[in-house]
Structure formats: structure tokens, C-alpha cells
Amino acid sequence: MSRTAMSESVTHKTFGLKTPRDLHNKLRYDIGRLRVATASDDVKYAAFDCAIDAAHMVDWVLAAVNDERHLILSGEKRLSLQAPSGFADRQADKLPALKFCREIANGAKHFTLKPRKKPINVTTSSTVSIRMTIDKGTVVDARPYAYVVIDGVKYNVLEMFEDMYEQWLDFLKAENLLDQNAANVVVRKRSPEELMHDDDRAAAISTS
């Protein structure tokens, strides 16, 4: 299937999104939603969408490349049900965050996952970090955020999605699936002050 045919076939089902670049742009947009979210539900919804975007990039990339490249990237012929998993395994070094995004997205879609030979120990949740400043009065700064727990270690999920965006960006560039203008767009990394705020969990109150 040519790239043009792929674009025409998905246009009527994806609200005009046609290419891996389009879905990658949506990931960037949803990361922006997650970064500025101030309500717990907004954080959860944006994080959910980011995981779905990142995981579905696999299908969009495989649909966009030719048959030869499809086989090289996934180890499977086109239309093989094993192609997405084959792609994730073969490209794990280039896309290390992908396995976690796929695990979250698949869990969200099926609620529970079938047992596998090599299970991925990842869970998700959300909380609120609270910082109190006493200077000419008391100021309480509360910020909701979502996090993942991987092998018992907690990570702010925004960092994972930012890394995933950059990894997909490099991959799309290498596969010539990104035009030059889009390639120059990057996700703004958070400042040290923002990182310190997210890491200040001593007074965190769990909301789920």
C-alpha cells in the first residue's frame, strides 16, 4: 500500500489526521495539555490521551511505509497481527519509552492484560503535590500530576511522554516521515524549578 493510499483510507475515520507526523503533532498537543492542567481530571484525561497517541504511532508508521520497510521494521509482513509487537521489540533501543506507553494504552483499552512471558511491571495513578510558603501570609500551591510506577520506582508521567515525543521525533526523521518544518518543532522541557516542584512529594496527598 502506498503512502497516498494509506492517507486516503484513514482520512474519513481520523478527523483529517493522515500521517504519522499528524499523530505525532497530536502527541505534542496532548503533552501541552498535560503540562498546563490544573485540575485532577484534566491531568488524567491528558495523560490517557498521550499514552494512546504514543502507542498508536506504531500502527501509523507501519501503515505509512512500504512493504519492504514494514518487514524490516517489524519482522512481519503487512497485515500480520504480530506486526505491532514485532515493531516494538525490534525498535526497543530507539524507542525505549514505547513499551511503557503501549502497556498503559493496552491496559486502558482492555482494562486487564493477558499474562505474558515477560510481564512489564508498570502501574499508573495520580496525586496532588502541595507546597506551603509562609511569607507575609500563608500561600498554598497545589498541583495535580499523574505518575507511573515502574519496577517499584515512581516517575512523573510527563517526563516519560516528553521523552517518548523526542524518541518518536528522531525515529520519524530517520525514516523520512517528517518534513523539515515539523522536524524543527520540539517539546519545551520543564525548568529546574518545575522539576523541583514535581519532586516535592513529601506532602503529597493521594487522590486515587
Backbone as CSV, one residue per row, in Angstrom:
resi,resn,N_x,N_y,N_z,CA_x,CA_y,CA_z,C_x,C_y,C_z
1,MET,0.849,-1.196,0.000,0.000,0.000,0.000,0.881,1.243,0.000
2,SER,0.603,2.173,-0.886,1.405,3.388,-0.957,1.035,4.325,0.171
3,ARG,1.898,5.325,0.440,1.600,6.290,1.490,0.347,7.081,1.145
4,THR,0.152,7.383,-0.170,-1.030,8.134,-0.583,-2.293,7.343,-0.304
5,ALA,-2.254,6.038,-0.628,-3.415,5.185,-0.385,-3.718,5.103,1.099
6,MET,-2.665,5.007,1.902,-2.857,4.954,3.354,-3.539,6.217,3.835
7,SER,-3.079,7.386,3.340,-3.648,8.647,3.780,-5.116,8.741,3.418
8,GLU,-5.465,8.325,2.199,-6.851,8.403,1.761,-7.738,7.464,2.564
9,SER,-7.212,6.299,2.942,-8.030,5.303,3.633,-8.346,5.685,5.064
10,VAL,-7.478,6.468,5.707,-7.713,6.812,7.110,-8.355,8.173,7.295
11,THR,-8.361,9.000,6.234,-8.862,10.362,6.374,-10.278,10.399,6.911
12,HIS,-11.140,9.501,6.448,-12.553,9.540,6.812,-12.815,9.001,8.210
13,LYS,-11.805,8.488,8.889,-12.007,7.907,10.212,-11.164,8.574,11.291
14,THR,-10.379,9.573,10.898,-9.441,10.171,11.863,-9.532,11.692,11.885
15,PHE,-10.674,12.248,11.494,-10.891,13.692,11.556,-9.815,14.478,10.818
16,GLY,-9.372,13.938,9.691,-8.408,14.651,8.864,-6.956,14.372,9.187
17,LEU,-6.669,13.672,10.266,-5.290,13.274,10.544,-4.922,12.169,9.558
18,LYS,-3.791,12.328,8.872,-3.478,11.425,7.771,-2.157,10.677,7.914
19,THR,-1.207,11.247,8.597,0.153,10.717,8.574,0.704,10.536,9.979
20,PRO,1.812,9.783,10.118,2.472,9.695,11.425,2.840,11.064,11.982
21,ARG,3.214,11.981,11.095,3.529,13.334,11.566,2.317,13.977,12.226
22,ASP,1.132,13.766,11.650,-0.081,14.338,12.234,-0.330,13.791,13.635
23,LEU,-0.187,12.494,13.795,-0.402,11.900,15.118,0.688,12.333,16.090
24,HIS,1.898,12.494,15.588,2.998,12.989,16.424,2.702,14.403,16.908
25,ASN,2.121,15.226,16.020,1.721,16.575,16.424,0.638,16.525,17.496
26,LYS,-0.265,15.555,17.389,-1.298,15.408,18.412,-0.681,15.032,19.755
27,LEU,0.337,14.182,19.729,1.041,13.838,20.963,1.637,15.093,21.592
28,ARG,2.244,15.943,20.780,2.809,17.191,21.297,1.707,18.064,21.909
29,TYR,0.566,18.134,21.241,-0.560,18.920,21.746,-1.057,18.376,23.085
30,ASP,-1.182,17.057,23.191,-1.686,16.465,24.435,-0.675,16.581,25.567
31,ILE,0.619,16.555,25.244,1.639,16.814,26.258,1.479,18.236,26.795
32,GLY,1.171,19.180,25.895,0.925,20.557,26.325,-0.268,20.652,27.256
33,ARG,-1.333,19.897,26.957,-2.496,19.847,27.850,-2.105,19.326,29.222
34,LEU,-1.288,18.284,29.222,-0.874,17.676,30.490,-0.020,18.643,31.295
35,ARG,0.827,19.384,30.619,1.744,20.289,31.314,1.017,21.425,32.021
36,VAL,-0.052,21.930,31.418,-0.718,23.102,31.993,-1.957,22.741,32.806
37,ALA,-2.293,21.462,32.885,-3.505,21.050,33.590,-3.438,21.442,35.063
38,THR,-4.531,21.992,35.560,-4.590,22.394,36.962,-5.669,21.640,37.735
39,ALA,-6.435,20.816,37.059,-7.457,20.010,37.707,-7.103,18.534,37.570
40,SER,-7.447,17.752,38.574,-7.084,16.342,38.580,-7.612,15.599,37.361
41,ASP,-8.875,15.845,37.002,-9.450,15.161,35.848,-8.734,15.553,34.559
42,ASP,-8.352,16.829,34.430,-7.641,17.279,33.230,-6.312,16.552,33.084
43,VAL,-5.626,16.344,34.202,-4.362,15.617,34.189,-4.581,14.176,33.727
44,LYS,-5.571,13.522,34.299,-5.838,12.120,33.961,-6.211,11.967,32.490
45,TYR,-7.082,12.842,31.985,-7.535,12.727,30.596,-6.389,12.979,29.628
46,ALA,-5.573,13.978,29.915,-4.457,14.283,29.030,-3.416,13.165,29.041
47,ALA,-3.123,12.615,30.221,-2.158,11.520,30.323,-2.662,10.300,29.570
48,PHE,-3.945,10.012,29.699,-4.564,8.896,28.983,-4.374,9.072,27.474
49,ASP,-4.662,10.291,26.967,-4.539,10.552,25.534,-3.096,10.450,25.058
50,CYS,-2.156,10.918,25.873,-0.742,10.828,25.499,-0.316,9.375,25.303
51,ALA,-0.737,8.506,26.210,-0.375,7.089,26.101,-0.963,6.477,24.839
52,ILE,-2.206,6.809,24.529,-2.852,6.297,23.328,-2.135,6.803,22.076
53,ASP,-1.834,8.097,22.031,-1.121,8.675,20.883,0.202,7.956,20.648
54,ALA,0.991,7.847,21.706,2.337,7.273,21.587,2.290,5.823,21.133
55,ALA,1.332,5.060,21.668,1.225,3.653,21.312,0.735,3.464,19.885
56,HIS,-0.223,4.269,19.459,-0.794,4.126,18.117,0.145,4.603,17.021
57,MET,1.189,5.336,17.396,2.188,5.729,16.407,2.743,4.508,15.677
58,VAL,2.832,3.386,16.368,3.339,2.156,15.752,2.504,1.791,14.531
59,ASP,1.196,1.761,14.689,0.296,1.385,13.597,0.373,2.389,12.441
60,TRP,0.471,3.653,12.780,0.506,4.680,11.734,1.820,4.626,10.956
61,VAL,2.911,4.362,11.647,4.194,4.232,10.954,4.181,3.018,10.028
62,LEU,3.710,1.896,10.524,3.697,0.679,9.710,2.762,0.819,8.513
63,ALA,1.697,1.588,8.666,0.790,1.809,7.541,1.387,2.761,6.507
64,ALA,2.317,3.613,6.936,2.862,4.631,6.051,4.053,4.147,5.221
65,VAL,4.778,3.143,5.703,5.981,2.690,4.998,5.616,1.645,3.951
66,ASN,6.552,1.391,3.027,6.296,0.376,2.006,6.481,-1.026,2.581
67,ASP,6.150,-2.023,1.776,6.175,-3.404,2.266,7.565,-3.834,2.717
68,GLU,8.584,-3.426,1.973,9.953,-3.810,2.331,10.353,-3.218,3.679
69,ARG,10.035,-1.942,3.868,10.404,-1.284,5.127,9.570,-1.841,6.279
70,HIS,8.327,-2.175,6.008,7.452,-2.781,7.012,8.072,-4.061,7.552
71,LEU,8.580,-4.886,6.663,9.191,-6.150,7.062,10.465,-5.918,7.871
72,ILE,11.252,-4.931,7.470,12.494,-4.631,8.176,12.208,-4.103,9.582
73,LEU,11.228,-3.224,9.682,10.935,-2.588,10.971,10.266,-3.527,11.967
74,SER,9.415,-4.417,11.471,8.613,-5.251,12.373,8.959,-6.730,12.333
75,GLY,9.648,-7.161,11.269,9.917,-8.582,11.116,8.699,-9.356,10.659
76,GLU,7.638,-8.645,10.284,6.381,-9.270,9.868,5.895,-8.660,8.565
77,LYS,5.144,-9.472,7.808,4.540,-8.967,6.587,3.357,-8.075,6.929
78,ARG,2.970,-7.246,5.976,1.846,-6.350,6.175,0.576,-7.144,6.515
79,LEU,-0.243,-6.592,7.392,-1.495,-7.174,7.874,-1.292,-8.271,8.921
80,SER,-0.042,-8.592,9.239,0.196,-9.561,10.304,-0.229,-8.964,11.636
81,LEU,-0.959,-9.738,12.416,-1.397,-9.264,13.724,-0.230,-9.111,14.696
82,GLN,0.899,-9.716,14.376,2.080,-9.641,15.241,2.984,-8.466,14.897
83,ALA,2.621,-7.723,13.857,3.493,-6.639,13.396,3.736,-5.561,14.462
84,PRO,2.698,-5.077,15.162,2.964,-4.046,16.178,3.908,-4.518,17.282
85,SER,3.708,-5.754,17.745,4.597,-6.285,18.788,5.999,-6.491,18.239
86,GLY,6.079,-6.978,17.000,7.385,-7.160,16.383,8.121,-5.843,16.235
87,PHE,7.388,-4.796,15.851,7.980,-3.467,15.735,8.502,-2.999,17.088
88,ALA,7.677,-3.132,18.125,8.078,-2.673,19.460,9.331,-3.392,19.938
89,ASP,9.432,-4.684,19.655,10.610,-5.449,20.072,11.846,-5.025,19.296
90,ARG,11.700,-4.885,17.972,12.851,-4.568,17.124,13.345,-3.137,17.308
91,GLN,12.444,-2.232,17.639,12.819,-0.817,17.767,12.974,-0.379,19.223
92,ALA,13.071,-1.336,20.127,13.136,-1.009,21.561,14.327,-0.119,21.908
93,ASP,15.444,-0.316,21.239,16.621,0.510,21.537,16.419,1.957,21.103
94,LYS,15.698,2.154,20.002,15.452,3.507,19.509,14.287,4.174,20.232
95,LEU,13.345,3.353,20.720,12.133,3.873,21.348,11.933,3.222,22.719
96,PRO,12.839,3.466,23.663,12.775,2.760,24.952,11.527,3.046,25.773
97,ALA,10.901,4.208,25.584,9.696,4.525,26.360,8.449,3.874,25.772
98,LEU,8.562,3.330,24.562,7.381,2.812,23.882,6.728,1.663,24.629
99,LYS,7.515,0.773,25.203,6.920,-0.393,25.856,6.027,0.006,27.019
100,PHE,6.382,1.081,27.708,5.557,1.541,28.822,4.279,2.215,28.313
101,CYS,4.407,3.003,27.245,3.228,3.645,26.669,2.267,2.605,26.113
102,ARG,2.792,1.566,25.477,1.931,0.506,24.931,1.246,-0.267,26.054
103,GLU,1.965,-0.484,27.131,1.381,-1.199,28.257,0.218,-0.408,28.859
104,ILE,0.405,0.891,29.020,-0.650,1.742,29.556,-1.831,1.795,28.593
105,ALA,-1.542,2.002,27.304,-2.606,2.120,26.308,-3.392,0.822,26.171
106,ASN,-2.705,-0.313,26.155,-3.392,-1.598,26.035,-4.203,-1.910,27.287
107,GLY,-3.665,-1.544,28.447,-4.411,-1.742,29.679,-5.661,-0.876,29.710
108,ALA,-5.543,0.344,29.170,-6.694,1.238,29.127,-7.763,0.711,28.181
109,LYS,-7.319,0.075,27.094,-8.271,-0.425,26.104,-8.968,-1.693,26.563
110,HIS,-8.208,-2.582,27.215,-8.755,-3.890,27.587,-9.042,-4.021,29.076
111,PHE,-8.705,-2.986,29.859,-8.877,-2.981,31.318,-7.898,-3.936,32.000
112,THR,-7.774,-5.155,31.506,-6.790,-6.097,32.034,-6.014,-6.669,30.866
113,LEU,-4.789,-7.082,31.127,-3.935,-7.632,30.086,-3.728,-9.118,30.297
114,LYS,-3.592,-9.832,29.191,-3.337,-11.258,29.291,-1.935,-11.490,29.857
115,PRO,-1.754,-12.556,30.641,-0.418,-12.858,31.165,0.573,-13.045,30.027
116,ARG,1.806,-12.603,30.222,2.824,-12.750,29.198,4.084,-13.334,29.809
117,LYS,4.938,-13.847,28.933,6.161,-14.492,29.413,7.051,-13.500,30.151
118,LYS,7.146,-12.264,29.636,7.979,-11.253,30.259,7.092,-10.056,30.622
119,PRO,6.390,-10.127,31.744,5.480,-9.041,32.121,6.222,-7.740,32.393
120,ILE,5.574,-6.634,32.055,6.128,-5.314,32.310,5.480,-4.782,33.576
121,ASN,6.281,-4.520,34.590,5.766,-4.109,35.887,5.562,-2.595,35.903
122,VAL,4.400,-2.154,35.415,4.101,-0.723,35.363,2.662,-0.492,35.791
123,THR,2.458,0.491,36.655,1.122,0.906,37.067,1.054,2.428,36.989
124,THR,-0.167,2.951,36.989,-0.349,4.398,36.884,-1.266,4.894,37.994
125,SER,-1.136,6.169,38.309,-2.039,6.805,39.260,-1.844,8.317,39.168
126,SER,-2.502,9.037,40.046,-2.343,10.490,40.077,-2.418,10.957,41.522
127,THR,-1.887,12.143,41.761,-1.849,12.679,43.112,-1.780,14.200,43.035
128,VAL,-1.645,14.827,44.168,-1.507,16.279,44.238,-0.304,16.595,45.110
129,SER,0.607,17.414,44.597,1.723,17.856,45.433,1.355,19.222,45.998
130,ILE,1.631,19.405,47.261,1.273,20.658,47.938,2.527,21.301,48.507
131,ARG,2.690,22.568,48.222,3.814,23.324,48.778,3.265,24.551,49.495
132,MET,3.652,24.715,50.737,3.198,25.848,51.532,4.336,26.834,51.720
133,THR,4.047,28.100,51.492,5.028,29.160,51.675,4.490,30.144,52.709
134,ILE,5.261,30.371,53.753,4.845,31.309,54.803,5.747,32.534,54.721
135,ASP,5.234,33.549,54.069,5.977,34.793,53.889,4.942,35.886,53.628
136,LYS,4.714,36.713,54.624,3.649,37.710,54.552,2.303,37.016,54.336
137,GLY,2.113,35.945,55.053,0.884,35.177,54.911,1.206,33.770,54.447
138,THR,0.204,32.946,54.412,0.388,31.562,54.001,-0.134,31.359,52.584
139,VAL,0.704,30.850,51.725,0.323,30.569,50.343,0.418,29.064,50.126
140,VAL,-0.652,28.491,49.670,-0.667,27.060,49.388,-0.722,26.860,47.884
141,ASP,0.276,26.183,47.360,0.336,25.893,45.926,0.110,24.399,45.742
142,ALA,-1.013,24.033,45.163,-1.348,22.625,44.953,-1.386,22.350,43.458
143,ARG,-0.706,21.300,43.052,-0.664,20.968,41.634,-0.885,19.468,41.452
144,PRO,-1.889,19.099,40.649,-2.102,17.669,40.381,-1.106,17.167,39.339
145,TYR,-0.731,15.931,39.442,0.100,15.334,38.401,-0.147,13.835,38.376
146,ALA,0.099,13.247,37.219,-0.031,11.804,37.061,1.357,11.192,37.123
147,TYR,1.424,9.946,37.543,2.718,9.289,37.611,2.600,7.818,37.233
148,VAL,3.735,7.245,36.901,3.810,5.811,36.641,4.768,5.206,37.654
149,VAL,4.504,3.979,38.011,5.406,3.232,38.880,5.958,2.078,38.057
150,ILE,7.267,2.112,37.822,7.938,1.100,37.017,8.922,0.355,37.906
151,ASP,8.671,-0.931,38.083,9.517,-1.751,38.957,9.678,-1.117,40.335
152,GLY,8.572,-0.572,40.839,8.568,-0.024,42.188,9.071,1.396,42.325
153,VAL,9.495,2.020,41.225,10.016,3.389,41.270,9.004,4.330,40.625
154,LYS,8.690,5.430,41.302,7.703,6.385,40.815,8.351,7.432,39.910
155,TYR,7.712,7.699,38.759,8.169,8.720,37.826,6.988,9.613,37.446
156,ASN,7.250,10.911,37.324,6.230,11.808,36.807,5.976,11.438,35.351
157,VAL,4.717,11.191,35.006,4.405,10.676,33.678,4.719,11.690,32.584
158,LEU,4.717,12.976,32.911,5.028,13.994,31.917,6.434,13.799,31.356
159,GLU,7.383,13.452,32.220,8.749,13.213,31.757,8.803,12.062,30.757
160,MET,8.050,11.001,31.037,8.051,9.848,30.142,7.490,10.220,28.772
161,PHE,6.395,10.996,28.750,5.796,11.361,27.476,6.665,12.353,26.710
162,GLU,7.348,13.242,27.426,8.278,14.149,26.752,9.416,13.362,26.104
163,ASP,9.932,12.371,26.820,10.980,11.522,26.251,10.444,10.747,25.050
164,MET,9.213,10.243,25.172,8.615,9.481,24.085,8.453,10.350,22.841
165,TYR,8.049,11.585,23.024,7.910,12.516,21.901,9.245,12.686,21.174
166,GLU,10.300,12.910,21.935,11.618,13.117,21.332,12.111,11.850,20.629
167,GLN,11.847,10.697,21.219,12.266,9.436,20.594,11.530,9.205,19.283
168,TRP,10.239,9.473,19.257,9.479,9.345,18.011,9.947,10.381,16.991
169,LEU,10.295,11.567,17.448,10.779,12.607,16.539,12.029,12.131,15.807
170,ASP,12.980,11.593,16.550,14.205,11.087,15.934,13.913,9.927,14.983
171,PHE,12.997,9.066,15.379,12.653,7.920,14.544,12.006,8.368,13.232
172,LEU,11.063,9.292,13.303,10.387,9.774,12.101,11.355,10.487,11.166
173,LYS,12.291,11.234,11.735,13.319,11.867,10.911,14.125,10.812,10.153
174,ALA,14.549,9.774,10.874,15.386,8.729,10.265,14.642,7.984,9.165
175,GLU,13.327,7.851,9.300,12.523,7.133,8.309,11.942,8.057,7.240
176,ASN,12.353,9.320,7.257,11.864,10.307,6.289,10.336,10.424,6.315
177,LEU,9.773,10.382,7.505,8.331,10.508,7.677,7.959,11.849,8.297
178,LEU,8.914,12.768,8.294,8.696,14.069,8.911,9.295,15.129,8.007
179,ASP,8.531,16.189,7.691,9.111,17.233,6.866,10.004,18.125,7.724
180,GLN,10.781,18.972,7.067,11.798,19.739,7.765,11.197,20.711,8.766
181,ASN,10.072,21.351,8.405,9.457,22.313,9.316,9.011,21.640,10.601
182,ALA,8.381,20.456,10.451,7.927,19.737,11.637,9.104,19.244,12.457
183,ALA,10.201,18.900,11.783,11.363,18.363,12.485,12.002,19.396,13.407
184,ASN,11.747,20.679,13.127,12.343,21.725,13.945,11.503,22.085,15.168
185,VAL,10.339,21.461,15.300,9.472,21.709,16.449,9.851,20.755,17.574
186,VAL,10.079,21.286,18.747,10.457,20.450,19.889,9.523,20.729,21.050
187,VAL,9.433,19.786,21.939,8.637,19.953,23.152,9.463,20.718,24.174
188,ARG,8.871,21.743,24.773,9.592,22.515,25.788,9.818,21.661,27.022
189,LYS,11.081,21.527,27.410,11.405,20.819,28.645,11.152,21.735,29.837
190,ARG,10.799,21.138,30.950,10.488,21.933,32.128,11.744,22.492,32.777
191,SER,11.564,23.609,33.458,12.670,24.265,34.136,13.048,23.488,35.389
192,PRO,14.252,23.733,35.932,14.640,23.084,37.194,13.657,23.371,38.321
193,GLU,13.084,24.594,38.321,12.112,24.925,39.364,10.870,24.055,39.242
194,GLU,10.423,23.818,38.006,9.253,22.966,37.792,9.548,21.535,38.203
195,LEU,10.746,21.067,37.886,11.123,19.711,38.269,11.174,19.560,39.780
196,MET,11.698,20.587,40.463,11.757,20.552,41.920,10.345,20.497,42.499
197,HIS,9.437,21.234,41.888,8.057,21.238,42.375,7.452,19.847,42.245
198,ASP,7.688,19.199,41.123,7.120,17.867,40.901,7.748,16.836,41.819
199,ASP,8.999,17.041,42.166,9.683,16.072,43.017,9.380,16.270,44.503
200,ASP,8.733,17.381,44.823,8.429,17.656,46.217,7.155,16.914,46.606
201,ARG,7.317,15.658,46.982,6.141,14.819,47.255,5.996,14.516,48.748
202,ALA,6.778,15.197,49.537,6.726,14.882,50.959,5.331,15.097,51.532
203,ALA,4.642,16.127,50.992,3.310,16.438,51.488,2.223,16.018,50.506
204,ALA,2.575,15.095,49.602,1.623,14.683,48.567,0.416,14.004,49.183
205,ILE,-0.745,14.309,48.632,-1.986,13.692,49.080,-2.526,12.860,47.941
206,SER,-2.631,11.570,48.114,-3.106,10.694,47.055,-4.571,10.944,46.773
207,THR,-4.891,11.024,45.469,-6.274,11.236,45.054,-6.857,10.007,44.390
208,SER,-6.065,8.944,44.291,-6.604,7.714,43.677,-5.831,6.529,44.173
